[in-house]
Amino acid sequence: MDWQTAGLLLAGLALLVAGAEGLVRGASRLAAAVGISPLVIGLTVVAFGTSSPELAVSLRSSLAGQADLALGNVVGSNIFNVLLILGLSAAITPLVVAQQLVRLDVPLMIGVSAATLLLGLDGAVGRLDGLLLVAGLVAYTVFSIRQSRRESAVVAAEYAGEFGAPPPRGAAALARNLLLVAGGLGLLVLGADWFLDGAVRIARVLGLSELVIGLTIVAAGTSLPEVATSVLAAVRGERDIAVGNVVGSNLFNLLAVLGLAATVSPGGVAVPAAALRFDLPVMLAVAVACLPVFAHGSAIFRWEGWLFLGGYGAYTAYLILAATEHDALPAYSAAMGAFVLPLVAVTLLVLGVRAWRERRPRT
């Protein structure tokens, strides 16, 4: 890989992060100025804004006919968000899980993940499928805004502390915020173009498929805003925000990023057989794993964070071994199937049973 390719990739990544930051700041201040509550801003504007790099890259790759990158970006980002971002955040400090996440958002994430797998069984997420996903996003956003009015005072106060600073008013402030939004969008578009070109060059040099590059380098790069938001929220003690941002971003990735990418691409987003066999089922399994982990004790404890981090390491190792056709792949797959995965499954089952007992009405 030459320095020009590396520079293009890093410059594109920097523009994506800067663009997302500008978009989130400008949009949050505009929303606050028109009277939208800090809780709603956190659940919608911020969670969706941190996913804007994924949206920019996936739309750009779909229009350029690189559908494998678009799909790999979405699937890889969702796996990265839960296993690495939540894992790292929980390893720093145990994370509080709001009951709404257990009752609604996580089951919805599981359902949308399963629906995405089913939509891809015919080899593509077509335009009609994409429109269906986008319609789901609209319904989820409207419901989240209505549901936020019922949130507890503690949760509302936490979001107010992060997003509730009274925004400056007046024409000058309005112009600055509009400029932030416009500038952020412009940086996202340019950054997506550079980042995608760099990623495609790396794939060709290393002899890796665009799907693998999308699942790893592109997914990790476009998820940096989620890393910053969730880890900083955990460090500051804003632990509802750390978890809610990841779940909201995952829903946005599937409903908006994949939905819009499939809608604008003439042939939809192709779903390779390899993704159907492995990556989409892993994404679904990760979403399912969230339910017992979140429900047990209404928190993600440090050891569960390390479990998530270990899972991401194992997943990435498999991708690398499979992409390079390494001799160690059969032994690694056998060890995972015979020991690691059954142990993880038993652990999640025990957590699920404990969570059920915690919530069972006492007589």
C-alpha positions in Angstrom: 0.0 0.0 0.0 1.6 3.3 -1.1 1.6 6.5 0.9 -0.8 8.2 -1.4 -3.5 5.5 -0.8 -2.9 5.7 3.0 -3.1 9.5 2.9 -6.3 9.4 0.9 -7.9 7.0 3.4 -6.8 9.0 6.4 -7.8 12.3 4.9 -11.2 11.0 4.0 -11.7 9.6 7.5 -10.7 12.9 9.1 -13.3 14.7 6.9 -16.0 12.2 7.8 -15.4 12.7 11.5 -15.2 16.5 11.2 -18.3 16.5 9.0 -20.3 14.3 11.5 -19.2 16.6 14.4 -20.3 19.7 12.5 -23.6 18.1 11.5 -24.4 16.9 15.0 -23.5 20.2 16.6 -25.4 22.4 14.2 -28.5 20.1 14.0 -28.6 19.8 17.8 -28.5 23.5 18.4 -31.2 24.1 15.7 -33.4 21.5 17.3 -32.9 23.0 20.7 -33.6 26.5 19.4 -37.1 25.4 18.1 -38.0 23.8 21.4 -37.2 20.1 20.9 -36.3 18.5 24.2 -32.7 17.3 25.0 -33.9 13.7 25.3 -35.4 13.7 21.8 -32.3 15.3 20.4 -30.2 12.6 22.0 -32.4 9.8 20.8 -32.8 11.1 17.2 -30.5 13.9 16.1 -27.3 12.7 17.8 -27.8 9.0 17.3 -28.6 9.5 13.6 -26.0 12.2 13.2 -23.2 9.9 14.4 -24.3 7.4 11.7 -24.0 10.0 8.9 -20.5 8.7 7.8 -22.0 5.3 7.2 -24.8 6.9 5.2 -22.4 9.0 3.1 -20.1 6.1 2.4 -22.9 3.6 1.6 -24.7 6.0 -0.7 -21.5 6.9 -2.5 -20.6 3.2 -2.9 -24.1 2.2 -4.1 -24.1 5.0 -6.7 -20.6 3.9 -7.8 -21.8 0.3 -8.3 -19.8 -1.0 -5.3 -22.7 -2.6 -3.4 -20.5 -5.0 -1.5 -18.9 -2.1 0.3 -22.3 -0.6 1.1 -23.6 -3.8 2.6 -20.3 -4.6 4.4 -20.2 -1.1 5.9 -23.7 -1.4 7.4 -23.3 -5.0 8.7 -19.7 -4.4 9.9 -20.7 -1.2 11.7 -23.5 -2.8 13.6 -21.2 -5.6 14.8 -18.5 -3.1 15.6 -20.9 -0.8 17.5 -22.1 -3.5 19.9 -19.1 -5.7 20.4 -16.3 -3.1 20.4 -17.9 0.2 21.3 -20.3 -1.1 24.0 -17.6 -3.5 25.1 -15.0 -0.8 25.5 -17.5 1.6 27.2 -18.6 -1.1 29.7 -14.9 -2.1 30.3 -14.4 1.5 31.4 -17.4 1.6 33.7 -20.6 -0.5 34.0 -23.3 0.9 31.8 -26.9 1.6 32.9 -29.5 0.2 30.6 -32.9 2.0 30.4 -35.9 -0.2 30.5 -37.2 1.2 27.2 -34.2 -0.4 25.5 -35.0 -3.8 26.9 -38.7 -3.5 26.2 -38.7 -1.8 22.8 -35.4 -0.8 21.1 -33.4 -4.0 21.5 -36.3 -6.3 20.4 -36.8 -3.8 17.5 -33.1 -4.1 16.6 -33.4 -7.9 16.6 -36.5 -7.7 14.4 -35.0 -5.4 11.9 -31.8 -7.4 11.8 -33.8 -10.6 11.1 -35.9 -8.8 8.5 -32.7 -7.6 6.7 -31.4 -11.2 6.6 -34.8 -12.4 5.1 -34.8 -9.5 2.6 -31.4 -10.6 1.4 -32.2 -14.2 0.9 -33.0 -13.6 -2.8 -29.5 -12.2 -3.3 -30.3 -8.5 -3.0 -32.0 -5.8 -0.9 -34.0 -4.2 -3.8 -35.6 -0.8 -4.2 -38.9 -1.9 -2.7 -37.1 -3.4 0.2 -35.2 -0.2 0.7 -38.4 1.9 0.7 -39.9 -0.5 3.3 -36.8 0.0 5.6 -37.0 3.8 5.2 -40.7 3.7 6.1 -39.7 1.8 9.2 -37.3 4.6 10.1 -40.0 7.2 9.9 -42.3 5.2 12.1 -39.5 4.5 14.7 -38.6 8.2 14.8 -42.2 9.3 15.4 -42.7 6.7 18.0 -39.4 7.6 19.8 -40.4 11.2 20.0 -43.8 10.3 21.5 -42.3 7.8 23.9 -39.7 10.2 25.1 -42.4 12.2 26.8 -42.9 9.3 29.2 -39.3 8.9 30.2 -38.3 9.2 33.8 -36.9 12.5 35.3 -33.5 10.9 35.8 -33.1 9.9 32.2 -34.4 13.3 31.0 -32.0 15.1 33.4 -29.1 13.0 32.0 -29.8 14.0 28.5 -30.4 17.6 29.5 -27.0 17.7 31.1 -25.4 16.6 27.8 -27.6 18.4 25.2 -29.6 20.9 27.2 -27.4 24.0 27.2 -29.6 26.9 26.1 -28.5 27.7 22.5 -27.7 31.2 21.5 -30.5 32.9 19.7 -30.7 35.4 17.0 -29.9 35.7 13.3 -26.2 35.3 13.8 -26.6 32.1 15.8 -29.1 30.7 13.2 -26.6 31.5 10.4 -23.7 29.8 12.3 -25.8 26.7 13.0 -27.0 26.4 9.4 -23.4 26.9 8.2 -22.3 24.0 10.6 -25.0 21.8 9.1 -24.1 22.7 5.5 -20.4 22.5 6.1 -20.8 19.2 7.9 -22.7 17.7 5.0 -20.2 19.0 2.5 -17.3 17.4 4.5 -19.2 14.2 4.7 -19.7 14.0 0.9 -16.0 14.8 0.2 -14.7 12.6 3.0 -16.9 9.7 1.8 -15.4 10.0 -1.7 -11.8 10.1 -0.6 -12.3 7.4 2.1 -14.0 5.0 -0.3 -11.4 5.5 -3.0 -8.7 4.7 -0.5 -10.5 1.6 0.8 -11.0 0.2 -2.7 -7.3 0.7 -3.5 -6.4 -1.2 -0.3 -8.7 -4.0 -1.3 -7.1 -4.3 -4.7 -3.5 -4.2 -3.3 -4.2 -6.7 -0.6 -6.3 -9.0 -2.8 -9.2 -8.8 -0.4 -12.9 -8.6 -1.4 -14.8 -5.3 -1.1 -17.1 -7.0 1.3 -14.2 -7.8 3.7 -12.9 -4.3 3.5 -16.3 -2.9 4.1 -16.8 -5.2 7.2 -13.4 -4.1 8.7 -11.7 -0.9 7.6 -14.7 0.9 6.3 -17.0 -0.2 9.2 -14.4 0.8 11.9 -13.6 4.1 10.2 -17.2 5.2 9.7 -18.1 4.2 13.3 -15.6 6.6 14.9 -18.3 9.2 15.8 -20.1 6.4 17.8 -16.8 5.5 19.5 -16.3 9.1 20.6 -19.9 9.7 21.7 -20.3 6.5 23.6 -16.9 6.2 25.2 -16.9 9.9 26.3 -20.5 9.5 27.6 -19.3 6.5 29.7 -16.3 8.4 31.1 -18.6 11.3 32.0 -21.1 9.0 33.8 -23.8 9.6 31.1 -24.3 5.8 30.8 -27.8 5.9 29.3 -26.5 8.0 26.5 -23.6 5.5 25.8 -26.0 2.6 25.3 -28.8 4.5 23.7 -26.5 6.0 21.1 -25.3 2.5 19.9 -28.8 1.0 19.7 -30.2 4.1 17.9 -27.2 4.1 15.5 -27.7 0.4 14.7 -31.3 0.9 13.9 -30.5 3.9 11.7 -27.8 1.9 9.9 -30.3 -0.7 8.8 -33.4 1.4 8.3 -31.9 4.5 6.8 -28.3 3.7 5.5 -29.1 0.4 4.0 -32.7 1.5 3.0 -31.5 4.6 1.2 -28.6 2.8 -0.4 -31.0 0.2 -1.8 -33.4 2.8 -2.9 -31.0 4.9 -4.9 -29.0 2.0 -6.5 -30.6 0.9 -9.8 -30.2 -2.8 -8.9 -30.6 -2.4 -5.1 -27.8 -3.6 -2.8 -26.5 -7.0 -3.8 -26.1 -9.5 -0.9 -23.2 -12.0 -1.5 -23.6 -15.6 -0.6 -20.7 -15.2 1.9 -22.6 -12.5 3.8 -25.8 -14.6 3.9 -23.8 -17.6 5.3 -21.8 -15.7 7.9 -21.9 -11.9 8.4 -25.6 -11.3 8.4 -26.2 -14.2 10.9 -23.4 -12.8 13.1 -25.1 -9.4 13.0 -28.4 -11.0 14.0 -26.7 -13.1 16.7 -25.0 -10.0 18.2 -28.4 -8.2 18.3 -30.0 -11.2 20.1 -27.1 -11.4 22.6 -27.9 -7.8 23.6 -31.2 -8.8 25.1 -30.1 -11.1 28.0 -27.0 -8.9 28.6 -29.0 -5.7 28.8 -31.9 -7.3 30.8 -29.7 -8.9 33.5 -29.4 -6.4 36.2 -30.5 -3.5 33.9 -26.8 -2.9 33.2 -23.8 -4.0 31.2 -21.1 -5.0 33.6 -17.4 -4.9 33.1 -17.0 -8.6 32.5 -19.8 -8.5 29.9 -17.9 -5.6 28.2 -14.8 -7.8 28.1 -16.9 -10.6 26.7 -18.1 -8.3 23.9 -14.5 -7.2 23.2 -13.4 -10.8 23.0 -16.2 -11.6 20.6 -15.1 -8.8 18.2 -11.5 -10.0 18.3 -12.7 -13.5 17.4 -14.9 -12.3 14.6 -12.1 -10.1 13.1 -9.6 -12.9 13.4 -12.0 -15.2 11.4 -12.4 -12.6 8.7 -8.7 -12.2 8.3 -8.0 -15.9 8.2 -10.8 -16.5 5.8 -9.8 -13.7 3.5 -6.2 -14.8 3.3 -7.1 -18.5 3.2 -4.7 -19.2 6.0 -3.8 -22.8 6.9 -5.0 -22.1 10.5 -8.6 -21.4 9.5 -9.9 -25.0 9.8 -8.4 -25.5 13.3 -9.7 -22.0 14.4 -13.2 -22.7 13.1 -13.3 -26.1 14.8 -12.2 -24.6 18.1 -14.8 -21.8 17.9 -17.6 -24.2 17.0 -16.7 -26.9 19.6 -15.7 -24.7 22.6 -16.1 -20.9 22.4 -19.5 -20.5 20.8 -21.2 -23.1 23.0 -19.7 -21.5 26.1 -20.9 -18.1 25.0 -24.4 -19.5 24.3 -24.6 -21.1 27.7 -23.5 -17.8 29.4 -26.2 -15.8 27.5 -28.8 -18.5 28.4 -27.9 -18.2 32.1 -28.1 -14.4 31.9 -31.5 -14.6 30.2 -32.9 -17.0 32.9 -31.6 -14.7 35.6 -33.1 -11.6 33.9 -36.4 -13.4 33.6 -36.4 -14.3 37.3 -35.5 -10.7 38.2 -38.6 -9.5 36.3 -41.0 -12.3 37.3 -43.8 -11.0 39.5 -43.2 -12.0 43.1 -46.1 -13.7 44.9 
